[in-house]
Amino acid sequence: MQSEVDAREARWCGRHAVQYAMEEDNGSVAIRRLGNGADYKVELFRTELKNVAEKTKSMPDEFINAEGNGVTDAFIEYALPLTGGLPKTHFLGNYPKI
């Protein structure tokens, strides 16, 4: 499943990648997050592929609950703007669950 936010940002990145390719400018399009919550916004920028390929970003400790088997409210606050809200689906009993 994809969120509206993810789909919109993916199309935006794709358009910028095509523009860079037409200018014969090698590299990759990356997203930089600028805000959180209601202030969520991002910007796109060009970077060398070596700066993003095969890079792993680990989940910060403050996003993992004390038992180590779930997430904290801080993670939910971080993630909700990326999803645009959770979809109502059969798999979630027609209600968003976290």
C-alpha positions in Angstrom: 0.0 0.0 0.0 1.2 3.5 -0.7 0.2 6.7 0.9 -0.9 9.8 -1.0 2.2 11.7 0.4 4.6 8.9 -0.7 3.1 8.7 -4.2 3.1 12.5 -4.6 6.7 12.8 -3.5 7.8 9.9 -5.7 6.3 11.5 -8.8 7.9 14.8 -7.8 11.3 13.1 -7.6 10.8 11.4 -10.9 10.0 14.6 -12.7 13.1 16.2 -11.2 15.2 13.2 -12.2 14.0 13.6 -15.8 14.8 17.3 -15.8 18.3 16.5 -14.5 18.8 13.8 -17.2 17.7 16.2 -20.0 20.3 18.7 -18.8 22.9 15.8 -18.9 23.5 16.3 -15.2 24.3 12.9 -13.7 23.4 12.2 -10.1 20.4 11.3 -8.0 17.4 13.2 -6.6 17.1 13.1 -2.8 14.6 14.4 -0.4 15.4 16.5 2.6 12.7 16.8 5.3 12.3 20.3 6.6 9.4 20.2 9.1 7.4 17.9 11.3 3.7 17.4 12.2 1.5 20.2 10.7 4.7 21.9 9.5 5.8 18.8 7.4 7.5 19.8 4.2 10.3 18.6 2.1 12.7 19.9 -0.5 14.4 18.0 -3.4 18.0 18.4 -4.2 20.6 16.8 -6.5 23.3 14.7 -5.1 25.9 12.3 -6.3 24.6 8.7 -6.3 27.5 7.6 -4.1 26.0 9.8 -1.3 22.8 7.8 -1.2 23.4 4.3 -2.8 23.8 1.5 -0.3 23.3 3.7 2.7 21.3 2.5 5.6 19.8 4.8 8.2 19.0 3.1 11.5 15.9 3.9 13.5 16.8 6.2 16.4 16.6 4.7 19.9 13.9 7.2 20.9 11.6 5.6 18.3 11.8 2.1 19.9 9.8 1.4 23.0 11.5 0.3 26.3 10.5 -3.4 25.6 12.1 -3.3 22.2 9.1 -4.7 20.5 7.2 -1.6 19.3 7.4 2.1 18.6 7.0 5.2 20.7 4.8 8.2 20.3 7.8 10.1 19.0 7.9 7.7 16.0 4.2 8.0 15.3 4.6 11.8 15.3 7.5 11.5 12.9 5.8 9.0 10.6 2.2 10.3 10.3 3.1 13.2 8.0 4.9 10.8 5.7 1.7 8.7 5.4 -0.8 11.5 5.3 -2.7 9.4 7.9 -3.3 5.7 8.0 -5.7 4.2 5.5 -8.8 2.4 6.6 -8.5 -1.1 5.3 -9.9 -4.5 5.9 -6.4 -5.5 7.3 -6.7 -2.8 9.9 -10.3 -3.6 10.8 -11.4 -0.5 8.9 -9.7 1.7 11.5 -6.1 2.9 11.6 -4.1 1.0 14.2 -0.6 1.5 15.2 
